[in-house]
């Protein structure tokens, strides 16, 4: 059980760090950290970036799921 809790905490922190980075890189109207990568940032993280939005939602689901499971396991 201790290994499962450790893996959940690790998943929680990794997903939270990745979510912070991905959200900071997204800027729908240009500017922000996406501009630091030149023209590539506007194409990858701009308005027409459907894939990055799906990835962000997946990270959110992993983050939320791990938080709920950690809470459930702490009550036991």
Secondary structure per residue as TSV (DSSP state, phi and psi in degrees):
chain	resnum	aa	ss	phi	psi
A	1	X	-	360.0	-33.1
A	2	X	H	-66.0	-34.2
A	3	X	H	-69.0	-38.3
A	4	X	H	-64.2	-43.2
A	5	X	H	-63.4	-41.1
A	6	X	H	-63.8	-43.2
A	7	X	H	-65.1	-37.7
A	8	X	H	-64.9	-42.4
A	9	X	H	-64.2	-40.0
A	10	X	H	-64.4	-44.6
A	11	X	H	-61.1	-39.6
A	12	X	H	-61.7	-48.4
A	13	X	H	-72.1	-37.8
A	14	X	H	-66.2	-43.9
A	15	X	H	-66.6	-36.0
A	16	X	H	-67.6	-40.6
A	17	X	H	-64.8	-45.5
A	18	X	H	-63.8	-37.0
A	19	X	H	-66.4	-39.5
A	20	X	H	-61.1	-46.6
A	21	X	H	-63.9	-45.9
A	22	X	H	-65.3	-40.7
A	23	X	H	-67.5	-38.4
A	24	X	H	-67.0	-30.8
A	25	X	H	-77.3	-22.0
A	26	X	-	-81.5	131.0
A	27	X	-	-150.1	106.2
A	28	X	T	-64.0	-25.6
A	29	X	T	-112.2	19.7
A	30	X	S	84.4	165.4
A	31	X	-	91.2	-171.4
A	32	X	G	70.0	-156.3
A	33	X	G	-73.5	-19.5
A	34	X	G	-62.8	-30.1
A	35	X	G	-71.6	-19.0
A	36	X	G	-66.1	-20.9
A	37	X	G	-97.7	13.4
A	38	X	T	76.5	-149.3
A	39	X	H	-66.2	-24.1
A	40	X	H	-61.7	-34.0
A	41	X	H	-63.9	-38.3
A	42	X	H	-68.4	-34.9
A	43	X	H	-77.0	-39.4
A	44	X	H	-79.5	-42.2
A	45	X	H	-114.1	14.3
A	46	X	S	-84.7	-155.8
A	47	X	T	-66.6	-37.2
A	48	X	T	-90.2	27.0
A	49	X	-	-98.9	83.2
A	50	X	H	-74.2	-35.7
A	51	X	H	-65.8	-39.9
A	52	X	H	-69.3	-30.2
A	53	X	H	-70.4	-38.3
A	54	X	H	-65.8	-40.2
A	55	X	H	-64.0	-40.5
A	56	X	H	-63.4	-42.7
A	57	X	H	-65.3	-38.9
A	58	X	H	-63.5	-42.4
A	59	X	H	-61.7	-40.0
A	60	X	H	-63.2	-41.7
A	61	X	H	-64.6	-41.0
A	62	X	H	-65.2	-43.2
A	63	X	H	-61.2	-48.3
A	64	X	H	-66.6	-43.5
A	65	X	H	-62.1	-42.9
A	66	X	H	-67.6	-36.5
A	67	X	H	-64.4	-41.8
A	68	X	H	-65.9	-44.3
A	69	X	H	-65.0	-37.6
A	70	X	H	-62.6	-42.9
A	71	X	H	-63.7	-43.8
A	72	X	H	-62.8	-42.7
A	73	X	H	-69.3	-27.3
A	74	X	H	-73.0	-26.3
A	75	X	H	-76.5	-17.2
A	76	X	-	-88.0	360.0
